[in-house]
Amino acid sequence: MDLSIEHLTHRYSKEKIALQDVNLHLQPGITGLLGPNGAGKSSLIRILATLTRPTRGKLLWNGEDITGRPQVLRSRLGYLPQDFNAYPNLSPLEFLDYVAALKNIPSLKARKQALELLDALNLSSALHRPIGDFSGGMRQRVGIAQALLGEPDLLILDEPTVGLDPEERVRFRQLLLSMAKERIILISTHIVSDLESAARQVILLSAGQVVFQNDTRALQDSMKGKVWQHLVPEAELQHLQRKWVISASVQQADGVLVRMLGTTPPHPDAQPVTPSLEDAYLFHTRKEEVFHAQLAPRLG
Ligand SMILES: Nc1ncnc2c1ncn2[C@@H]1O[C@H](COP(=O)(O)OP(=O)(O)OP(=O)(O)O)[C@@H](O)[C@H]1O
């Protein structure tokens, strides 16, 4: 099972190019789609979900060109849009029955799956309550359940963890991992740490282009020797933030422990640390700033 896009370009107008010559290959497992605001993530997702036809390029499902035949993919697709909204007067069970009918899932099978999914998403105690009374996080979980209904081969989730508390995020991650072996799962998110232990592959988009596509581990490995930690007096932090790309800072009794990105140590006493996915994301999306900082005089 695989989904590819070849030489995909998407323009909203003559001046507005959202995606430029993007090539991707997705296989079973979780792929994380990361990028700053406006990078083109939602445009790409809408194209893969067959809601937008690309200006140029091909969409291939199991090697077959389906650019002009979106229904081939639609029957195998589960999709959670960024602005998911269910009908407020329906209960989650009624809403999933409705979605199942649209997806042509036989009703008995659909009901069994709906109950399992709502249980896995911690909504069993609210099966018959109107969705309009739900919190944002509960509504989002109904959105996740409707996307998973019908055991889709391709699951596309745009910002799925928005509104979920940390406990629900962990539960969601476990549910996805349990399903990831036999389906392609693409997740767009701003919460980089959500992907750290779950995604086998990461795609970084920046200004409509793919700047990185590889294993999560390879991405982290590519950052070895580029992440540094150094304790600085609190008064220096602001000055430092203007010059260096800082991925984290932790207040301590004797100063601030700052995590910085650079291909050489920012200070003779700075210690190299194990890179995280967040470090890699910042490095690739703010490369120019990282290299600009390198040219500045060393600290100390
Ligand atoms: N319908 C549209 N008409 C015109 N321009 C659009 C349209 N949708 C998106 N764009 C533009 O295309 C570019 C990519 O937008 P897109 O929403 O795909 O990015 P994104 O990475 O999903 O951003 P965010 O993280 O903010 O959701 C942006 O410059 C955006 O302004």
The ligand as an SDF file (V2000), in Angstrom:
LIG
                    3D

 31 33  0  0  0  0  0  0  0  0999 V2000
   -7.9750   29.5300   -0.4230 N   0  0  0  0  0  0  0  0  0  0  0  0
   -6.8360   30.2130   -0.5110 C   0  0  0  0  0  0  0  0  0  0  0  0
   -6.7040   31.2870   -1.3210 N   0  0  0  0  0  0  0  0  0  0  0  0
   -5.5490   31.9660   -1.4220 C   0  0  0  0  0  0  0  0  0  0  0  0
   -4.4230   31.6660   -0.7430 N   0  0  0  0  0  0  0  0  0  0  0  0
   -4.4960   30.6220    0.1040 C   0  0  0  0  0  0  0  0  0  0  0  0
   -5.6820   29.8340    0.2630 C   0  0  0  0  0  0  0  0  0  0  0  0
   -5.4370   28.8480    1.1740 N   0  0  0  0  0  0  0  0  0  0  0  0
   -4.1510   29.0040    1.5520 C   0  0  0  0  0  0  0  0  0  0  0  0
   -3.5860   30.0690    0.9160 N   0  0  0  0  0  0  0  0  0  0  0  0
   -2.1970   30.5200    1.0420 C   0  0  0  0  0  0  0  0  0  0  0  0
   -1.3330   29.4440    0.6830 O   0  0  0  0  0  0  0  0  0  0  0  0
   -0.2140   29.3760    1.5810 C   0  0  0  0  0  0  0  0  0  0  0  0
   -0.2040   28.0170    2.2760 C   0  0  0  0  0  0  0  0  0  0  0  0
   -1.3410   27.9600    3.1510 O   0  0  0  0  0  0  0  0  0  0  0  0
   -1.7350   26.6660    4.0050 P   0  0  0  0  0  0  0  0  0  0  0  0
   -3.0140   26.9700    4.7320 O   0  0  0  0  0  0  0  0  0  0  0  0
   -1.6870   25.4880    3.1260 O   0  0  0  0  0  0  0  0  0  0  0  0
   -0.5030   26.6160    5.0330 O   0  0  0  0  0  0  0  0  0  0  0  0
   -0.3750   25.8450    6.4270 P   0  0  0  0  0  0  0  0  0  0  0  0
    1.0310   25.3220    6.4710 O   0  0  0  0  0  0  0  0  0  0  0  0
   -1.4690   24.8670    6.5660 O   0  0  0  0  0  0  0  0  0  0  0  0
   -0.5520   27.0110    7.4760 O   0  0  0  0  0  0  0  0  0  0  0  0
   -1.1660   26.9300    8.9990 P   0  0  0  0  0  0  0  0  0  0  0  0
   -0.1410   26.1960    9.8100 O   0  0  0  0  0  0  0  0  0  0  0  0
   -1.2530   28.3780    9.3690 O   0  0  0  0  0  0  0  0  0  0  0  0
   -2.5080   26.2530    8.9210 O   0  0  0  0  0  0  0  0  0  0  0  0
   -0.3560   30.5530    2.5430 C   0  0  0  0  0  0  0  0  0  0  0  0
    0.4190   31.6100    2.0560 O   0  0  0  0  0  0  0  0  0  0  0  0
   -1.8360   30.8910    2.4790 C   0  0  0  0  0  0  0  0  0  0  0  0
   -2.0400   32.2650    2.7220 O   0  0  0  0  0  0  0  0  0  0  0  0
  1  2  1  0
  2  3  1  0
  2  7  2  0
  3  4  2  0
  4  5  1  0
  5  6  2  0
  6  7  1  0
  6 10  1  0
  7  8  1  0
  8  9  2  0
  9 10  1  0
 10 11  1  0
 11 12  1  0
 11 30  1  0
 12 13  1  0
 13 14  1  0
 13 28  1  0
 14 15  1  0
 15 16  1  0
 16 17  2  0
 16 18  1  0
 16 19  1  0
 19 20  1  0
 20 21  2  0
 20 22  1  0
 20 23  1  0
 23 24  1  0
 24 25  2  0
 24 26  1  0
 24 27  1  0
 28 29  1  0
 28 30  1  0
 30 31  1  0
M  END
$$$$
